[in-house]
Amino acid sequence: MRRMTADVLARLIALQGDRTDAEMAALLEISRSHWGHIRAERRTLTYAITKRALRVFPELYPLVVRDLGLDAPQKVAS
């Protein structure tokens, strides 16, 4: 879980691009200061914020799915 959170955070920081912290926070439906604390790793990226981030940035899905162990189809025993 920690790796997924770190990977998602790193990708969110990259996706922020030219957006201000206030603009990025608005996209994630959190305050600017909360986003700043998450970026500085003084607060963790919660499940709720991750879900909101997935709605805005669907390209994060592979990082989350990989963490769930669903990245490759599993063969079902018959």
C-alpha positions in Angstrom: 0.0 0.0 0.0 2.8 2.4 0.8 4.4 1.9 -2.6 1.0 2.6 -4.3 0.5 5.7 -2.3 4.0 7.0 -3.0 3.6 6.2 -6.7 0.2 7.9 -6.9 1.5 11.0 -5.0 4.5 11.2 -7.3 2.2 11.0 -10.4 -0.2 13.6 -8.9 2.7 16.0 -8.4 3.8 15.4 -12.0 0.2 15.9 -13.2 0.0 19.2 -11.4 2.2 20.6 -14.1 1.6 24.4 -14.4 -1.5 24.3 -12.1 -1.2 26.2 -8.8 -1.5 24.4 -5.5 -5.0 26.0 -5.2 -6.1 24.7 -8.6 -4.8 21.2 -7.9 -6.4 21.2 -4.5 -9.7 22.2 -6.0 -9.5 19.3 -8.5 -9.0 17.0 -5.5 -11.7 18.7 -3.5 -9.4 19.5 -0.6 -7.9 22.8 0.7 -4.7 24.3 -0.7 -2.9 23.8 2.6 -4.0 20.1 2.8 -2.6 19.5 -0.7 0.6 21.3 0.4 0.9 19.0 3.4 0.3 15.9 1.2 2.9 17.0 -1.3 5.5 17.6 1.5 4.5 14.2 2.9 3.4 15.7 6.2 0.0 14.1 5.6 -0.8 10.9 3.8 -2.8 10.5 0.7 -6.1 9.0 1.9 -8.3 6.5 0.2 -11.0 9.2 -0.2 -8.6 11.6 -1.9 -7.2 8.8 -4.1 -10.7 8.0 -5.2 -11.3 11.7 -6.1 -7.9 11.8 -7.9 -8.9 8.7 -10.0 -12.1 10.5 -11.2 -10.0 13.5 -12.3 -7.0 11.6 -13.5 -8.0 8.2 -14.8 -4.4 7.5 -15.9 -3.7 6.7 -12.2 -5.8 3.5 -12.4 -2.9 1.3 -13.4 -1.0 2.3 -10.2 -4.0 1.4 -8.0 -4.9 -1.8 -9.9 -1.3 -3.0 -9.7 -1.4 -2.6 -5.9 -4.5 -4.7 -5.8 -2.7 -7.5 -7.6 -5.0 -7.3 -10.5 -2.5 -6.2 -13.1 -2.5 -9.6 -14.9 -5.4 -11.9 -15.5 -5.4 -14.9 -13.2 -6.0 -18.4 -14.5 -9.0 -19.9 -12.9 -8.7 -23.5 -11.8 -11.3 -25.8 -13.3 
